[in-house]
Amino acid sequence: MAVDFPQTSVIIAELGLESGGDVHKYFTQECARYMDKYVPYRTGTLAHTVWYNNKPTANVEADRITYSQEYASYVYNGITKNGNRMHYTKTFHRWAGDHWDERMKSAEMDTIVKNVQRYLDRRH
C-alpha cells in the first residue's frame, strides 16, 4: 500500500514555519517585546524604536529588529563616541545595558519558545 505525503516544503508552509512565515514573524515580535526592558531608556526614543504602545513598530520585520537611531550602535556596544565605557541608568529599565539582545536571550528565550509553541498550537 502506497501512502502519499505532501512535500516537506508544503508542510512547512502550511504550518507557517518557512522563513518570513507567520510563526517566524511571531517569534521576532516576541523577541522585540521581551527585549524592550533590556534596551537602555533615558528619553524612550531608542527603546520605543521597535515596541511602542504594546505593539511592534515598522522596525520589526520577519527576520530583523532594527534600532535606527544614529547612536544605537554606540549604546548597544556600551562605548561612547570618544571610546569611553558607557554607564546606563536603571531608572526606567532596570535590566538595561549593552548587548541587550544577548541579555534578553539568556533570560527570556525559554518563555519566548513556549509562547511560540502556544501560538503554533492555536493555529492548528
N, CA, C and O atoms as CSV, one atom per row, in Angstrom:
chain,resi,resn,atom,element,x,y,z
A,1,MET,N,N,0.840,-1.164,0.000
A,1,MET,CA,C,0.000,0.000,0.000
A,1,MET,C,C,0.895,1.240,0.000
A,1,MET,O,O,1.789,1.380,0.834
A,2,ALA,N,N,0.641,2.103,-0.921
A,2,ALA,CA,C,1.428,3.329,-1.058
A,2,ALA,C,C,0.729,4.472,-0.330
A,2,ALA,O,O,-0.489,4.632,-0.409
A,3,VAL,N,N,1.513,5.243,0.365
A,3,VAL,CA,C,0.994,6.409,1.066
A,3,VAL,C,C,1.676,7.644,0.500
A,3,VAL,O,O,2.904,7.718,0.452
A,4,ASP,N,N,0.886,8.597,0.078
A,4,ASP,CA,C,1.446,9.833,-0.470
A,4,ASP,C,C,1.447,10.903,0.606
A,4,ASP,O,O,0.416,11.201,1.210
A,5,PHE,N,N,2.613,11.473,0.833
A,5,PHE,CA,C,2.762,12.576,1.766
A,5,PHE,C,C,3.083,13.839,0.979
A,5,PHE,O,O,3.766,13.775,-0.043
A,6,PRO,N,N,2.601,14.978,1.439
A,6,PRO,CA,C,2.978,16.214,0.762
A,6,PRO,C,C,4.478,16.475,0.952
A,6,PRO,O,O,5.099,15.964,1.884
A,7,GLN,N,N,5.027,17.259,0.072
A,7,GLN,CA,C,6.439,17.609,0.195
A,7,GLN,C,C,6.676,18.358,1.501
A,7,GLN,O,O,5.785,19.029,2.023
A,8,THR,N,N,7.873,18.232,2.007
A,8,THR,CA,C,8.240,18.896,3.262
A,8,THR,C,C,7.998,20.396,3.166
A,8,THR,O,O,7.505,21.006,4.115
A,9,SER,N,N,8.336,20.990,2.045
A,9,SER,CA,C,8.166,22.439,1.886
A,9,SER,C,C,6.696,22.842,2.004
A,9,SER,O,O,6.394,23.926,2.504
A,10,VAL,N,N,5.783,21.988,1.551
A,10,VAL,CA,C,4.354,22.266,1.659
A,10,VAL,C,C,3.920,22.209,3.120
A,10,VAL,O,O,3.161,23.063,3.577
A,11,ILE,N,N,4.394,21.217,3.844
A,11,ILE,CA,C,4.066,21.081,5.271
A,11,ILE,C,C,4.596,22.285,6.042
A,11,ILE,O,O,3.885,22.865,6.863
A,12,ILE,N,N,5.825,22.652,5.780
A,12,ILE,CA,C,6.436,23.801,6.456
A,12,ILE,C,C,5.630,25.068,6.183
A,12,ILE,O,O,5.368,25.846,7.100
A,13,ALA,N,N,5.240,25.277,4.938
A,13,ALA,CA,C,4.461,26.466,4.574
A,13,ALA,C,C,3.090,26.457,5.247
A,13,ALA,O,O,2.626,27.490,5.729
A,14,GLU,N,N,2.443,25.294,5.280
A,14,GLU,CA,C,1.123,25.200,5.915
A,14,GLU,C,C,1.189,25.502,7.406
A,14,GLU,O,O,0.241,26.045,7.973
A,15,LEU,N,N,2.297,25.154,8.039
A,15,LEU,CA,C,2.465,25.438,9.471
A,15,LEU,C,C,2.934,26.861,9.725
A,15,LEU,O,O,2.965,27.305,10.873
A,16,GLY,N,N,3.300,27.582,8.671
A,16,GLY,CA,C,3.793,28.951,8.840
A,16,GLY,C,C,5.226,28.995,9.317
A,16,GLY,O,O,5.666,29.997,9.881
A,17,LEU,N,N,5.971,27.901,9.094
A,17,LEU,CA,C,7.332,27.800,9.611
A,17,LEU,C,C,8.396,28.237,8.616
A,17,LEU,O,O,9.577,28.266,8.963
A,18,GLU,N,N,8.017,28.576,7.400
A,18,GLU,CA,C,9.012,28.992,6.425
A,18,GLU,C,C,9.579,30.365,6.806
A,18,GLU,O,O,8.977,31.109,7.580
A,19,SER,N,N,10.729,30.673,6.253
A,19,SER,CA,C,11.358,31.967,6.511
A,19,SER,C,C,10.394,33.076,6.086
A,19,SER,O,O,9.943,33.112,4.941
A,20,GLY,N,N,10.090,33.964,7.002
A,20,GLY,CA,C,9.145,35.039,6.723
A,20,GLY,C,C,7.701,34.648,6.940
A,20,GLY,O,O,6.798,35.459,6.727
A,21,GLY,N,N,7.469,33.412,7.362
A,21,GLY,CA,C,6.107,32.944,7.610
A,21,GLY,C,C,5.541,33.493,8.914
A,21,GLY,O,O,6.218,34.211,9.651
A,22,ASP,N,N,4.296,33.145,9.181
A,22,ASP,CA,C,3.594,33.663,10.364
A,22,ASP,C,C,4.316,33.356,11.669
A,22,ASP,O,O,4.434,34.223,12.534
A,23,VAL,N,N,4.796,32.132,11.812
A,23,VAL,CA,C,5.454,31.736,13.060
A,23,VAL,C,C,6.784,32.466,13.203
A,23,VAL,O,O,7.148,32.888,14.300
A,24,HIS,N,N,7.499,32.613,12.112
A,24,HIS,CA,C,8.762,33.362,12.118
A,24,HIS,C,C,8.514,34.812,12.533
A,24,HIS,O,O,9.256,35.356,13.351
A,25,LYS,N,N,7.484,35.437,11.980
A,25,LYS,CA,C,7.135,36.819,12.337
A,25,LYS,C,C,6.756,36.918,13.814
A,25,LYS,O,O,7.176,37.840,14.514
A,26,TYR,N,N,5.963,35.962,14.275
A,26,TYR,CA,C,5.550,35.966,15.678
A,26,TYR,C,C,6.762,35.842,16.598
A,26,TYR,O,O,6.857,36.546,17.603
A,27,PHE,N,N,7.680,34.952,16.256
A,27,PHE,CA,C,8.898,34.786,17.051
A,27,PHE,C,C,9.682,36.096,17.133
A,27,PHE,O,O,10.120,36.485,18.215
A,28,THR,N,N,9.859,36.767,16.020
A,28,THR,CA,C,10.606,38.027,16.002
A,28,THR,C,C,9.882,39.094,16.817
A,28,THR,O,O,10.524,39.864,17.533
A,29,GLN,N,N,8.568,39.149,16.720
A,29,GLN,CA,C,7.804,40.108,17.516
A,29,GLN,C,C,7.916,39.817,19.009
A,29,GLN,O,O,8.019,40.741,19.817
A,30,GLU,N,N,7.898,38.550,19.376
A,30,GLU,CA,C,8.070,38.188,20.781
A,30,GLU,C,C,9.462,38.601,21.273
A,30,GLU,O,O,9.607,39.106,22.386
A,31,CYS,N,N,10.469,38.385,20.449
A,31,CYS,CA,C,11.825,38.819,20.826
A,31,CYS,C,C,11.860,40.325,21.042
A,31,CYS,O,O,12.440,40.791,22.022
A,32,ALA,N,N,11.253,41.088,20.151
A,32,ALA,CA,C,11.221,42.550,20.287
A,32,ALA,C,C,10.491,42.953,21.559
A,32,ALA,O,O,10.928,43.852,22.278
A,33,ARG,N,N,9.388,42.292,21.831
A,33,ARG,CA,C,8.591,42.627,23.021
A,33,ARG,C,C,9.374,42.356,24.301
A,33,ARG,O,O,9.408,43.196,25.200
A,34,TYR,N,N,9.993,41.200,24.382
A,34,TYR,CA,C,10.747,40.856,25.584
A,34,TYR,C,C,12.054,41.630,25.685
A,34,TYR,O,O,12.561,41.847,26.785
A,35,MET,N,N,12.603,42.045,24.554
A,35,MET,CA,C,13.874,42.764,24.547
A,35,MET,C,C,13.733,44.195,25.068
A,35,MET,O,O,14.697,44.780,25.561
A,36,ASP,N,N,12.541,44.745,24.956
A,36,ASP,CA,C,12.334,46.153,25.292
A,36,ASP,C,C,12.876,46.526,26.670
A,36,ASP,O,O,13.499,47.578,26.813
A,37,LYS,N,N,12.659,45.703,27.673
A,37,LYS,CA,C,13.093,46.048,29.030
A,37,LYS,C,C,14.606,45.964,29.223
A,37,LYS,O,O,15.119,46.360,30.269
A,38,TYR,N,N,15.319,45.455,28.229
A,38,TYR,CA,C,16.774,45.376,28.291
A,38,TYR,C,C,17.444,46.510,27.509
A,38,TYR,O,O,18.661,46.686,27.578
A,39,VAL,N,N,16.647,47.268,26.774
A,39,VAL,CA,C,17.167,48.386,25.980
A,39,VAL,C,C,17.295,49.601,26.897
A,39,VAL,O,O,16.341,49.944,27.596
A,40,PRO,N,N,18.459,50.259,26.906
A,40,PRO,CA,C,18.626,51.455,27.733
A,40,PRO,C,C,17.546,52.492,27.423
A,40,PRO,O,O,17.160,52.697,26.273
A,41,TYR,N,N,17.083,53.126,28.471
A,41,TYR,CA,C,15.967,54.064,28.362
A,41,TYR,C,C,16.321,55.324,29.138
A,41,TYR,O,O,16.384,55.314,30.368
A,42,ARG,N,N,16.550,56.405,28.408
A,42,ARG,CA,C,16.718,57.694,29.054
A,42,ARG,C,C,15.552,58.586,28.677
A,42,ARG,O,O,14.874,59.133,29.547
A,43,THR,N,N,15.316,58.736,27.375
A,43,THR,CA,C,14.171,59.528,26.911
A,43,THR,C,C,13.086,58.642,26.315
A,43,THR,O,O,11.964,59.101,26.101
A,44,GLY,N,N,13.400,57.395,26.046
A,44,GLY,CA,C,12.436,56.469,25.470
A,44,GLY,C,C,12.534,56.335,23.965
A,44,GLY,O,O,11.898,55.462,23.374
A,45,THR,N,N,13.327,57.195,23.339
A,45,THR,CA,C,13.415,57.163,21.881
A,45,THR,C,C,13.984,55.851,21.378
A,45,THR,O,O,13.423,55.258,20.457
A,46,LEU,N,N,15.066,55.386,21.944
A,46,LEU,CA,C,15.691,54.147,21.485
A,46,LEU,C,C,14.808,52.942,21.786
A,46,LEU,O,O,14.560,52.115,20.909
A,47,ALA,N,N,14.340,52.845,23.010
A,47,ALA,CA,C,13.519,51.692,23.404
A,47,ALA,C,C,12.232,51.630,22.586
A,47,ALA,O,O,11.776,50.543,22.233
A,48,HIS,N,N,11.651,52.772,22.288
A,48,HIS,CA,C,10.375,52.796,21.571
A,48,HIS,C,C,10.542,52.661,20.066
A,48,HIS,O,O,9.568,52.761,19.320
A,49,THR,N,N,11.768,52.434,19.619
A,49,THR,CA,C,12.006,52.234,18.196
A,49,THR,C,C,11.310,50.980,17.683
A,49,THR,O,O,10.791,50.980,16.567
A,50,VAL,N,N,11.288,49.919,18.472
A,50,VAL,CA,C,10.751,48.642,17.987
A,50,VAL,C,C,9.474,48.203,18.687
A,50,VAL,O,O,8.747,47.364,18.153
A,51,TRP,N,N,9.183,48.736,19.850
A,51,TRP,CA,C,7.976,48.323,20.577
A,51,TRP,C,C,7.363,49.542,21.215
A,51,TRP,O,O,7.992,50.176,22.061
A,52,TYR,N,N,6.129,49.892,20.824
A,52,TYR,CA,C,5.503,51.106,21.331
A,52,TYR,C,C,4.012,50.864,21.517
A,52,TYR,O,O,3.358,50.304,20.638
A,53,ASN,N,N,3.479,51.280,22.645
A,53,ASN,CA,C,2.061,51.091,22.964
A,53,ASN,C,C,1.626,49.628,22.785
A,53,ASN,O,O,0.579,49.342,22.206
A,54,ASN,N,N,2.454,48.720,23.295
A,54,ASN,CA,C,2.175,47.282,23.262
A,54,ASN,C,C,2.040,46.705,21.857
A,54,ASN,O,O,1.341,45.712,21.655
A,55,LYS,N,N,2.708,47.328,20.886
A,55,LYS,CA,C,2.669,46.826,19.510
A,55,LYS,C,C,4.051,46.965,18.884
A,55,LYS,O,O,4.800,47.885,19.215
A,56,PRO,N,N,4.386,46.050,17.980
A,56,PRO,CA,C,5.653,46.191,17.252
A,56,PRO,C,C,5.557,47.351,16.269
A,56,PRO,O,O,4.483,47.626,15.735
A,57,THR,N,N,6.666,48.025,16.030
A,57,THR,CA,C,6.700,49.112,15.059
A,57,THR,C,C,7.156,48.571,13.709
A,57,THR,O,O,7.389,47.372,13.554
A,58,ALA,N,N,7.277,49.457,12.751
A,58,ALA,CA,C,7.731,49.064,11.406
A,58,ALA,C,C,9.172,48.563,11.425
A,58,ALA,O,O,9.621,47.957,10.451
A,59,ASN,N,N,9.904,48.802,12.506
A,59,ASN,CA,C,11.288,48.345,12.609
A,59,ASN,C,C,11.400,46.876,13.003
A,59,ASN,O,O,12.508,46.354,13.132
A,60,VAL,N,N,10.271,46.206,13.195
A,60,VAL,CA,C,10.272,44.776,13.487
A,60,VAL,C,C,9.790,44.071,12.225
A,60,VAL,O,O,8.605,44.103,11.891
A,61,GLU,N,N,10.721,43.438,11.538
A,61,GLU,CA,C,10.403,42.699,10.318
A,61,GLU,C,C,10.414,41.212,10.646
A,61,GLU,O,O,10.690,40.828,11.783
A,62,ALA,N,N,10.123,40.396,9.680
A,62,ALA,CA,C,10.041,38.953,9.923
A,62,ALA,C,C,11.347,38.384,10.453
A,62,ALA,O,O,11.330,37.492,11.301
A,63,ASP,N,N,12.467,38.880,9.972
A,63,ASP,CA,C,13.756,38.295,10.358
A,63,ASP,C,C,14.733,39.313,10.925
A,63,ASP,O,O,15.932,39.043,11.005
A,64,ARG,N,N,14.235,40.477,11.319
A,64,ARG,CA,C,15.148,41.536,11.748
A,64,ARG,C,C,14.456,42.508,12.685
A,64,ARG,O,O,13.275,42.821,12.527
A,65,ILE,N,N,15.211,42.975,13.658
A,65,ILE,CA,C,14.773,44.046,14.554
A,65,ILE,C,C,15.804,45.152,14.408
A,65,ILE,O,O,16.989,44.937,14.662
A,66,THR,N,N,15.357,46.338,14.001
A,66,THR,CA,C,16.285,47.422,13.688
A,66,THR,C,C,16.083,48.601,14.639
A,66,THR,O,O,14.976,49.120,14.782
A,67,TYR,N,N,17.164,49.008,15.279
A,67,TYR,CA,C,17.192,50.235,16.077
A,67,TYR,C,C,17.864,51.274,15.196
A,67,TYR,O,O,19.069,51.200,14.959
A,68,SER,N,N,17.098,52.240,14.711
A,68,SER,CA,C,17.560,53.097,13.627
A,68,SER,C,C,18.217,54.402,14.056
A,68,SER,O,O,18.696,55.136,13.193
A,69,GLN,N,N,18.262,54.722,15.317
A,69,GLN,CA,C,18.912,55.961,15.738
A,69,GLN,C,C,20.395,55.898,15.416
A,69,GLN,O,O,21.008,54.831,15.467
A,70,GLU,N,N,20.960,57.036,15.088
A,70,GLU,CA,C,22.387,57.073,14.713
A,70,GLU,C,C,23.303,56.651,15.856
A,70,GLU,O,O,24.420,56.190,15.621
A,71,TYR,N,N,22.842,56.803,17.063
A,71,TYR,CA,C,23.662,56.454,18.229
A,71,TYR,C,C,23.417,55.036,18.731
A,71,TYR,O,O,24.056,54.612,19.694
A,72,ALA,N,N,22.519,54.300,18.112
A,72,ALA,CA,C,22.130,52.973,18.609
A,72,ALA,C,C,23.315,52.020,18.723
A,72,ALA,O,O,23.401,51.257,19.686
A,73,SER,N,N,24.223,52.051,17.760
A,73,SER,CA,C,25.358,51.110,17.820
A,73,SER,C,C,26.279,51.429,18.991
A,73,SER,O,O,26.855,50.522,19.593
A,74,TYR,N,N,26.424,52.716,19.319
A,74,TYR,CA,C,27.244,53.082,20.483
A,74,TYR,C,C,26.608,52.563,21.768
A,74,TYR,O,O,27.283,51.982,22.617
A,75,VAL,N,N,25.306,52.779,21.898
A,75,VAL,CA,C,24.600,52.332,23.100
A,75,VAL,C,C,24.625,50.811,23.178
A,75,VAL,O,O,24.824,50.244,24.252
A,76,TYR,N,N,24.424,50.150,22.041
A,76,TYR,CA,C,24.426,48.689,22.011
A,76,TYR,C,C,25.780,48.126,22.451
A,76,TYR,O,O,25.833,47.158,23.210
A,77,ASN,N,N,26.857,48.722,21.984
A,77,ASN,CA,C,28.198,48.243,22.321
A,77,ASN,C,C,28.713,48.780,23.657
A,77,ASN,O,O,29.725,48.298,24.166
A,78,GLY,N,N,28.029,49.770,24.227
A,78,GLY,CA,C,28.415,50.297,25.531
A,78,GLY,C,C,29.635,51.182,25.509
A,78,GLY,O,O,30.294,51.363,26.534
A,79,ILE,N,N,29.946,51.739,24.348
A,79,ILE,CA,C,31.120,52.597,24.197
A,79,ILE,C,C,30.668,53.933,23.619
A,79,ILE,O,O,29.941,53.957,22.626
A,80,THR,N,N,31.084,55.041,24.222
A,80,THR,CA,C,30.735,56.359,23.713
A,80,THR,C,C,31.540,56.664,22.450
A,80,THR,O,O,32.460,55.924,22.103
A,81,LYS,N,N,31.193,57.745,21.772
A,81,LYS,CA,C,31.914,58.143,20.559
A,81,LYS,C,C,33.393,58.387,20.836
A,81,LYS,O,O,34.226,58.192,19.951
A,82,ASN,N,N,33.733,58.816,22.067
A,82,ASN,CA,C,35.138,59.059,22.420
A,82,ASN,C,C,35.858,57.776,22.839
A,82,ASN,O,O,37.057,57.798,23.115
A,83,GLY,N,N,35.125,56.659,22.885
A,83,GLY,CA,C,35.752,55.401,23.262
A,83,GLY,C,C,35.669,55.077,24.739
A,83,GLY,O,O,36.246,54.085,25.183
A,84,ASN,N,N,34.966,55.888,25.508
A,84,ASN,CA,C,34.802,55.633,26.946
A,84,ASN,C,C,33.672,54.634,27.187
A,84,ASN,O,O,32.751,54.510,26.380
A,85,ARG,N,N,33.758,53.931,28.301
A,85,ARG,CA,C,32.715,52.974,28.688
A,85,ARG,C,C,31.452,53.743,29.068
A,85,ARG,O,O,31.513,54.724,29.809
A,86,MET,N,N,30.321,53.297,28.561
A,86,MET,CA,C,29.047,53.953,28.813
A,86,MET,C,C,28.460,53.461,30.137
A,86,MET,O,O,28.605,52.291,30.492
A,87,HIS,N,N,27.807,54.353,30.851
A,87,HIS,CA,C,27.106,53.996,32.090
A,87,HIS,C,C,25.614,54.148,31.839
A,87,HIS,O,O,25.164,55.179,31.337
A,88,TYR,N,N,24.856,53.131,32.184
A,88,TYR,CA,C,23.425,53.117,31.899
A,88,TYR,C,C,22.635,53.413,33.164
A,88,TYR,O,O,22.952,52.919,34.247
A,89,THR,N,N,21.595,54.234,33.002
A,89,THR,CA,C,20.688,54.473,34.102
A,89,THR,C,C,19.700,53.310,34.176
A,89,THR,O,O,19.297,52.778,33.142
A,90,LYS,N,N,19.318,52.923,35.351
A,90,LYS,CA,C,18.399,51.796,35.544
A,90,LYS,C,C,17.032,52.281,36.032
A,90,LYS,O,O,16.219,51.483,36.498
A,91,THR,N,N,16.782,53.584,35.926
A,91,THR,CA,C,15.552,54.166,36.451
A,91,THR,C,C,14.303,53.582,35.800
A,91,THR,O,O,13.360,53.212,36.499
A,92,PHE,N,N,14.285,53.494,34.483
A,92,PHE,CA,C,13.098,53.025,33.770
A,92,PHE,C,C,13.190,51.559,33.364
A,92,PHE,O,O,12.198,50.833,33.414
A,93,HIS,N,N,14.374,51.130,32.967
A,93,HIS,CA,C,14.589,49.734,32.581
A,93,HIS,C,C,15.728,49.184,33.429
A,93,HIS,O,O,16.900,49.381,33.106
A,94,ARG,N,N,15.390,48.507,34.493
A,94,ARG,CA,C,16.414,48.104,35.450
A,94,ARG,C,C,17.354,47.018,34.931
A,94,ARG,O,O,18.418,46.808,35.513
A,95,TRP,N,N,16.991,46.323,33.851
A,95,TRP,CA,C,17.870,45.303,33.277
A,95,TRP,C,C,18.637,45.817,32.060
A,95,TRP,O,O,19.307,45.048,31.371
A,96,ALA,N,N,18.536,47.116,31.801
A,96,ALA,CA,C,19.143,47.700,30.602
A,96,ALA,C,C,20.666,47.635,30.648
A,96,ALA,O,O,21.285,47.658,31.712
A,97,GLY,N,N,21.235,47.555,29.469
A,97,GLY,CA,C,22.678,47.566,29.338
A,97,GLY,C,C,23.086,47.295,27.906
A,97,GLY,O,O,22.241,47.245,27.012
A,98,ASP,N,N,24.356,47.123,27.690
A,98,ASP,CA,C,24.831,46.850,26.339
A,98,ASP,C,C,24.426,45.444,25.900
A,98,ASP,O,O,24.050,44.611,26.723
A,99,HIS,N,N,24.506,45.198,24.626
A,99,HIS,CA,C,24.161,43.898,24.027
A,99,HIS,C,C,22.835,43.363,24.569
A,99,HIS,O,O,22.751,42.236,25.059
A,100,TRP,N,N,21.819,44.192,24.469
A,100,TRP,CA,C,20.522,43.861,25.071
A,100,TRP,C,C,19.870,42.631,24.455
A,100,TRP,O,O,19.059,41.979,25.114
A,101,ASP,N,N,20.198,42.296,23.221
A,101,ASP,CA,C,19.632,41.079,22.642
A,101,ASP,C,C,20.179,39.834,23.336
A,101,ASP,O,O,19.447,38.871,23.562
A,102,GLU,N,N,21.456,39.860,23.668
A,102,GLU,CA,C,22.064,38.728,24.370
A,102,GLU,C,C,21.509,38.616,25.788
A,102,GLU,O,O,21.268,37.513,26.278
A,103,ARG,N,N,21.307,39.755,26.443
A,103,ARG,CA,C,20.716,39.752,27.788
A,103,ARG,C,C,19.319,39.137,27.753
A,103,ARG,O,O,18.962,38.309,28.592
A,104,MET,N,N,18.535,39.567,26.752
A,104,MET,CA,C,17.183,39.052,26.612
A,104,MET,C,C,17.203,37.561,26.327
A,104,MET,O,O,16.431,36.814,26.929
A,105,LYS,N,N,18.060,37.110,25.430
A,105,LYS,CA,C,18.103,35.682,25.085
A,105,LYS,C,C,18.420,34.821,26.294
A,105,LYS,O,O,17.782,33.790,26.504
A,106,SER,N,N,19.387,35.228,27.084
A,106,SER,CA,C,19.758,34.386,28.225
A,106,SER,C,C,18.666,34.356,29.291
A,106,SER,O,O,18.525,33.359,30.000
A,107,ALA,N,N,17.897,35.429,29.412
A,107,ALA,CA,C,16.883,35.486,30.460
A,107,ALA,C,C,15.487,35.061,30.003
A,107,ALA,O,O,14.708,34.555,30.811
A,108,GLU,N,N,15.160,35.253,28.741
A,108,GLU,CA,C,13.771,35.123,28.306
A,108,GLU,C,C,13.510,34.056,27.234
A,108,GLU,O,O,12.349,33.775,26.935
A,109,MET,N,N,14.537,33.464,26.656
A,109,MET,CA,C,14.320,32.599,25.490
A,109,MET,C,C,13.414,31.414,25.785
A,109,MET,O,O,12.613,31.039,24.929
A,110,ASP,N,N,13.509,30.817,26.955
A,110,ASP,CA,C,12.620,29.691,27.282
A,110,ASP,C,C,11.156,30.124,27.223
A,110,ASP,O,O,10.314,29.392,26.703
A,111,THR,N,N,10.854,31.291,27.745
A,111,THR,CA,C,9.486,31.813,27.727
A,111,THR,C,C,9.045,32.102,26.302
A,111,THR,O,O,7.916,31.790,25.926
A,112,ILE,N,N,9.924,32.694,25.511
A,112,ILE,CA,C,9.583,33.006,24.119
A,112,ILE,C,C,9.292,31.736,23.336
A,112,ILE,O,O,8.332,31.685,22.567
A,113,VAL,N,N,10.106,30.719,23.524
A,113,VAL,CA,C,9.893,29.449,22.823
A,113,VAL,C,C,8.547,28.848,23.221
A,113,VAL,O,O,7.830,28.335,22.362
A,114,LYS,N,N,8.191,28.901,24.501
A,114,LYS,CA,C,6.884,28.397,24.944
A,114,LYS,C,C,5.745,29.204,24.313
A,114,LYS,O,O,4.733,28.636,23.903
A,115,ASN,N,N,5.914,30.533,24.236
A,115,ASN,CA,C,4.891,31.380,23.614
A,115,ASN,C,C,4.722,31.041,22.133
A,115,ASN,O,O,3.600,30.992,21.629
A,116,VAL,N,N,5.822,30.810,21.448
A,116,VAL,CA,C,5.757,30.449,20.031
A,116,VAL,C,C,5.083,29.090,19.866
A,116,VAL,O,O,4.297,28.906,18.937
A,117,GLN,N,N,5.373,28.146,20.739
A,117,GLN,CA,C,4.722,26.835,20.662
A,117,GLN,C,C,3.218,26.973,20.880
A,117,GLN,O,O,2.430,26.352,20.167
A,118,ARG,N,N,2.815,27.781,21.857
A,118,ARG,CA,C,1.390,28.003,22.088
A,118,ARG,C,C,0.728,28.652,20.859
A,118,ARG,O,O,-0.386,28.294,20.476
A,119,TYR,N,N,1.434,29.604,20.260
A,119,TYR,CA,C,0.930,30.260,19.044
A,119,TYR,C,C,0.737,29.231,17.935
A,119,TYR,O,O,-0.292,29.226,17.259
A,120,LEU,N,N,1.711,28.374,17.753
A,120,LEU,CA,C,1.619,27.344,16.730
A,120,LEU,C,C,0.484,26.366,17.035
A,120,LEU,O,O,-0.253,25.967,16.133
A,121,ASP,N,N,0.347,25.985,18.292
A,121,ASP,CA,C,-0.717,25.069,18.692
A,121,ASP,C,C,-2.111,25.660,18.435
A,121,ASP,O,O,-3.027,24.949,18.021
A,122,ARG,N,N,-2.259,26.953,18.683
A,122,ARG,CA,C,-3.560,27.608,18.458
A,122,ARG,C,C,-3.911,27.677,16.973
A,122,ARG,O,O,-5.084,27.663,16.600
A,123,ARG,N,N,-2.890,27.751,16.143
A,123,ARG,CA,C,-3.121,27.858,14.694
A,123,ARG,C,C,-3.587,26.533,14.099
A,123,ARG,O,O,-4.250,26.525,13.061
A,124,HIS,N,N,-3.248,25.408,14.742
A,124,HIS,CA,C,-3.547,24.106,14.125
A,124,HIS,C,C,-4.217,23.177,15.087
A,124,HIS,O,O,-4.537,22.043,14.730
